[in-house]
């Protein structure tokens, strides 16, 4: 069963922007990224060693962890060099002018 959680307003994450959001009920902040109009929401920490991804660089839809330079494709969650690591992503719904995610309940 999924639990739908409100994240933020769509206009708070314009194209090319990112935002870390504390969502009640989630252990870690989520990272909302607008990749040229496509909203992607993922865990805000690296699955390698729980490093905050907020300051990671993003290029061509790939975020680089500032801690150990692990790279993750934001659209798939896959690590570019270690197939065992997956960046958790959440299904996004736009309801009115708000971004909602489905989290496992």
N, C-alpha and C positions, 0 to 999 in steps of 0.2 A: 504494500500500500504506500502511495506517495503522499507526502505532506507538501502542500503548496505554501510558499513563503514569499512575502513581498520584499523586494530588494531595494528599489529606488525608482525615481521617475526616469523616463526615457531621456528627457532633455538634460538630465544631469550627467549623461555620458555621450557627448557629441562624437561624430566620426573622428577616429584617430585618438580618442581619449581613453583613459582607464580610470577606475575608481575602486578602492577597497571599501567594502561595506560590512559593518557588523550587523548580522542578521540574528535576531532573537531565536534561540533554539539551535544555533550552529556553534560548534566548538571553536572554529577559526573564522576570521573574516573571509568573505568571498571576494573574488576579483572580477569586476565587470569590465570588459574590454569591447570597444566598438571598432571592429575591423571593417572599415569602409562601409558602414551601415549594417553589418551583421553583428548582433549582440551575442557575445560569448560570456558565460559565467562559469568560473572554475574555482577550485579551492584556492585560497590566497597564500598557501604555503607549499613549498616544494616537497614532494613525496620522498625525496632522497633523505633529507635531514631536517625537515620542518623549518626551513629558512623562509622568511617573509619574501614573497614574490613582488610586492608592491613596487619596489625600486628596480626590478629586473628590466632589462632592455627588451624591446619588442621590435622585430624586423621580419617582414613577410609572414606575419601570423605566428611567429615562433618567439616564445619568451625565454630569456636566458636568466637562470637563477643567479642572483648576485653573490651567493655564498660559495658555490663550487662549479659554476658555469654549466650546470646541466641545462639542456635545451628541451623545450616541450612545444609541440605543435598545439596551439590553442584550440584549433578546430577539431582535433581528434583526441587530444590529451596524451598522445604517445611521445615518449622521450626519443630524441633523435639518435641517441647512441647507446641506450640501455633498454632493450625491449621489456625488461621486467618492471620498469617504472611507468606508471600511468598517472597523469595529473587528473584528479577527479573533476568532471565537468557536470553541469546541471542543465536539464532541459529548461529552456526559456519560453515563457509565455508573455505576450504583451496584452495587458488588460487595461483598456482605456489608454492612459498615458503613463502606466506603471509597468515596471519589469518585475515579473514573478518567476520563481524557480520551483521545480519539483525536487524535493529532497526525499530520500528514502526514510520512511517512518517506521 
